[in-house]
Amino acid sequence: METADHGPEAPEPILLREPADGTPPVISDPVELARASEKLAAGTGAIAVDTERASGYRYWPKAYLVQLRREGAGTLLVDPIALDGELEPLRQAINGEEWVLHAASQDLPCLAELDLAPASLFDTELAGRLAGYERVALGTLVELLLGYRLEKGHSAADWSKRPLPVDWLNYAALDVELLVPLREKLEAELAAQGKLEWARQEFEAVRTAAPPAPRAEPWRRVSGIHKVRSARGLAAVRALWEARDELARKRDRAPSRVLPDSAIINAVLSEPKNVAELQALPVFGGRVQRRYTGNWFRHLQAARALPREELPNPSQPNDGPPPANRWADKDPDAAARLAAARTALNRIAEHHQLPVENLLLPDLLRRTCWRPPEDRSPEGVAEALRAGGARPWQVELTAGELSQALQVKAK
């Protein structure tokens, strides 16, 4: 569902290349921050918040710029690096307020590292999903609902660069320029659809979410690892991944810039017998990489020398159910339950114009169908869903239908 008029009579969206009040100065010293924070505290209404990170350039996913906007205060661009994280005036001004963010789960962790956290939250991306929009990028929603087109193009930039170019600052400021008006449009639409309370529950779940648990074996996420079939080869992938991660951490560089995944896989599959053979492979023979090939080769040799009992298991450990395409062979009844549950959830989601993944997390659905609760009544299923993190609105919409689906057996 996208309610904007895309017909021939629809007015052309107005292109915004810079903020209405001009490019804001970057706040980089304590005196400027104190003055700006007072102005922010004296403003009214919710505070639009965004961050810019240096993903793909730096190891640590920290904020290199914080953008804020509030009625009566205008737009502020804060450089937390120049301020060395000393942001106490800003914390006092905004931590007790409602924030408006787009895709809040991407920004909240790096803001939390700066001890910045909202008292309540409105997430415009999540609101757009719940309202039934198929495309929920910030620029898309702003164009559909407000009639403006944002000048984009710097989201993947190296925001650790200093000084930041003016066009980058305009891009960053525009990301908060219209967040509050967008929030107002989406809030009205959610209210009209009877979904505002659902949205509030989702926003609170995002705001209070615990940090994700560290992955047990993060090296298994190397792109192309499926090409490596042997335990010895996996040990080599692990060794290169760990060496790369250590170097990336020390240099504060994105691991892919230290050594691409493709180079790791190529080295493991090629099984070079010496440093010269490793340097003959793509990437490893480059001017910068030649300084490190001896180190990479030592880790490959160490993996080759590992005793059998120290090799990784070729099967990836998993505490959840197997892939759904294997259920029919492993447990036909579970496969029948999952099929019935998916049919029911798709019907509910379509009726309420919701993405089915927002109606209930796919992982929770699979776990519930693979190992159903002993009590498969609506009440028992509701309890299981709550224990799995489902919000009250989700439980209310799905527990009855899932209760019926969990009774299904294979024919």
N, C-alpha and C positions, 0 to 999 in steps of 0.2 A: 504494500500500500504506500503510494507516494502521492500526497494530495495536491502538490503544486501543479499548476496548469502548464503543461508543456506544449500546448497547441500554438497555432500561428499567431494568436492574439496575445500570448504571454509577453510581457515587457522584457526587453533585454536586461539582464542583471547589471548593476552598476559595479564596475571594477574598482576595487580599493587597492591602491599601491602603497599608501602610507596612512598612518593614523590621522584622524580628523584634526587633532591638535598638534600635528607635526611629530617628528621623531623625538621620543623622550630621551633625556640624557641618561647614561648608565650611572647608577649610584654605586660608588666604589670606596667611599670613606665613611667613618663612623658619624661625622657631623651631618653629612648629607643624609645618611640613613635615619638618624634621629629625627631630622626635620621632616623627611618624607613619611616616616611612620606616624608622626603626630597628625599629618594631613590625612593619612589613611584611616586612622582611628576616628577622626572627626567626620569622615564620610558616612554615607547611609546605605543600607541594604547589603545584599550579599557581595562577596568579593570574588571576582574572576581571577583564577590562578592558573598558571602554566609554567613549565620548565623547559629548558633546552639542555640536552645532554650531548655527549660526544660518542654515542654508540658507533661502533665500527672504527673508532680511532683510539679510544682510551680503554684501559682494562676496567677501571672502576666506573660504575654507572651513576656517577654523582651529577648534581645539577651545576652547570656552568653559568646559567642565567635563570633568574626567577622573575616572571612577569606577573604583575598584579594590576587590577583595575577596580575602582569603586566609584559609585556616584558621589560627586563632590570632591574627589581626590584625583581623578584622571588616571592615567596609566603610569606605573612605575616599573622600571627595569633595574633589578638588583643583581650585582655581581658578587656572589657568595665567596668566590675564590679570592678576589682582592680584599674582601672583608675578613678572610680567614675564618669564616663560619661564625663570626661574632655578630649575631643578629638579634640580640635581646630586645631592642626597641620594636623590631618587626614582629617578634613572637608576641609581645604584649599587645600589639595592635590587632593581630589577626587570629590568634589561636583560639579565641572564644567565639569566633564568628562562623557564619555559614560560608562555605566556599562553593564556587561553581567551576568545575573542571570538565574537560572532554577526555574520555578514556582515563578516568582518575587512577585506575590501578597501575598505570604506567608512570605516573608522576608522584604518587604518594610515598613510595619507598625512598626516593632521593630527597624528598622534602622532610620525611621523618628523620633522616640522617642529620638534617639541620635543625632538628627539634621544632619543626613547623608541622602542625596538625590541626585539622578543622574540628570545630565543635559539631557541625553537621555538614552535609554534602549534597550537592545536586550534580549528577553526572550527565552531561548532555548527550554523550554517545549512547549510554545505557538507556536514557529516556527515549532516544530516537528508536532504538530497537524495540522497546516495550510499546511504543506508539505505532509500531508496524512498518516503519520505513525500512526498505531493503538496503539502501545505501546510507551509511551513517557517519561518513567522514565529516569533519568539521566544515570544510569548504562546501560540501554537498548540502548539508543541512542549512547552512547560512544562506546559500543560494535559493534553496527551495522555500524556506520559511521567511526570510528577511529580504530577499531580492538583491543581495550583494554578492559579488564574486571576490574572493580574497586572492591577493597576489601570493602565490605559493612558490616553492622551489628550493627552500633551504633546510628542510627537515632533516636531511641526511648530512648536513654540513658538520665540520669540525668546530664545535662550539667552544672548545678549549683555546682556540686561536685568540690572540689579543694583539692589537685592538680589534674589536668586532666591526666589520664593515657596516655602513649605514643601511644598505639594503637588507642585511641580515636583521638589524635592529627593527626596521620597519616590519619585516615578516614576523618577528617575535611579538611585537606590540599588537599587530593585527590579530594574533591568535587569542588575545583577551579582549579586543575592542568590542566584539559583539556577543560575547558569551552570556552576559546577563540578559540582554534582549532575547537571545535564543532560548535561554532557560524559561523566560516568561511565556513564549509561544508554546514550547513543549509542555510546560506545566499545565497550561490551559487545555491543550489537546489531551493530555493524559486524564485530566479531570473530566473532560467531556466523554471520554471512553470508559470511565469508571476504573481507571488503572492507577490513579495517583497514589493510593495507599500501597499498591504493589511496588511502585517505583520507590517509595520511601523505604520500604523494607529492603529492597535491593541496594539502594544507596548506603544504608546503614551497614549492610553486610560488607560492602566494599570498604567503607571507612574503618571498620573494626577488624578486618581480615588480618590474621596472623601472617608473618612472612612465610613463604613457602619453605618446606623442609629441604635441606640440601640433598641433591641426588646422590644415591649410594655409589654409582659408578658413572660419573659425568662423561668420562672418555668414550662411553658407548654411543654418544650422540655425534661423534665425528661423521660428517657427511661422506657417504660412500663406504661405510664400514661393512655393509652387507656383502661387499666383494671379498672380504677376508673370511675365509672358511675355517681355518685351523686355530686351535687354542694358542699355538706358538705365535701365529700372526697377530692374534688379538693382543697378546702380551706386548708385541712390538708397537702396536697402535697405542696401547696404554702408556708404554714407556715414552714414546715421542710426545703424546698429549701432555703427560705430567711434566716433561722437560720444557715444553713450550709454555705451559701454564706458569711455571716458576719464573721463566724469563719474562713473560708478558707482565706478570705481577710486579716484578722488580722494576721494569721499564715503564710501567703504566701505559702499556700499549695494548690494543685489541689483539687477542691471540691470533686472529686470522691475518693480522699484519706482521706478526712475528714469523708465522709459518702457516700457509693455507692448509685446510683439511685435505685438499686434493694432493698436496705434496706429501703429507703423511701417508696416505693410502698408497700413492705411487712408490714411495720408498719401501714400504712393507711388502708390496707385491713384487717389486723388482729384486729384492734381496741382494743389495750390493755387497760385494765381498771386501771392499776397502773404501777409503775416503774418496779416492779418485773416481770410482764407479758411482758413488753417491753424488759427487759434484757433476757428473755427466748427465744426471737426471734434470728435467725441467725444474726451475725455481732454485734448486740447490747450487747451481753454477753461477747464479747472479752475484754481482759485486758485493752486496751486503751479506748475502747468505754464505758466501765462501768463508767468512770469519767464524761461522758457527757449525760448519759441516762436521768438523771433528767431534764436537759435542753431540750432534745428532747421531753420528755413527757409533759413538761409545754407548749410547742408550740402546741402539739397535743390537749391538753385540751383547749387552747385559741381558736383554730380553731373550736372545738366543741361548744364553747359558743358564737360564732359570731352571731349577728342578721341576719335574712334572707337577708336583703337588702345589707349586706356586703359580701355575698358569691359570688364567681366568676361565670360568666355565663358558663354553661356546654359546650356551643358551642364556639369554639375558634374564636376570632375576626379576620376578614380577610378583607382587603380593595381590594383584587383582585377578580377575577372570582372564581366560585365554582370549585371543582375538575372536570376535563374534563369528567369523566365517568357519571356525573350527567347532562351534558348539554342536552342530548337528551330529557330528561323529562322537564327540566326547560325552554329550548329555542332551539327547534329543528333546527331553522335556524342557530343559532350560532354553533351548533354541525356540521351542514353541511359545514359551512364556515371553521371551524377548520380542518375537514377531507380533504377538498379540498386544504387548505393551506399547510397542512403537506405533502400531496402528491406532491405538487409543490416544496416545499423546499427540500424534499428528492431527487427529480429528479435533482434539481440544485446542491445539495451537492455531489451527486454521479458523476455528470458530471465533477465537479471541484476537485474531490477527497478531500473533506472536511468533517469533522464531522458536522452533521446538526446543532448541538448546537453552533458551532462556526460561522455558516452562519447567524444565528439569535438566540438571547437568547430565550429559550422556554417560559419564563414568558412574554416577550414582544409580542411574537406570540399569546399567549393565550389572553392577554389583548386586542390586536388589533382585534382579531376575536370575542371576547365577546362583546366589545363595539367599533364597527368600526367608523372611522371618518365620518363626514357628507359627505365630499367629498371623494368618493371612486375611483376617477380617479388615475392613476399612480402618478400624481403630489401630490394629496391629501394624498395618502398612504405614499409617500416618506416623506412628511412633518410630518406625524404622527410618522413614524419610527425614524426620526431624533430627534423629541421631546422625544421619548422614549430611546434615547441614542445609536441608531444604528450608526455605522460608515459609511462614504460615500461609501466605497466599498460594504458594506452589502446592503445599500439602492439601489445602482445601480443594484445589482444582483437580488434583491427580489421584489422591489416595483411593477414592471409590473405584475409579476405572482400573487402577493398577491392582487393586484387590481382586477384581474379576480376572484380569490377565494372568495373575499368579496362580490361578486355579487350573489354567489350561494345561493339557498334556498332549504329547505327540500322538499323532494318529498312526 
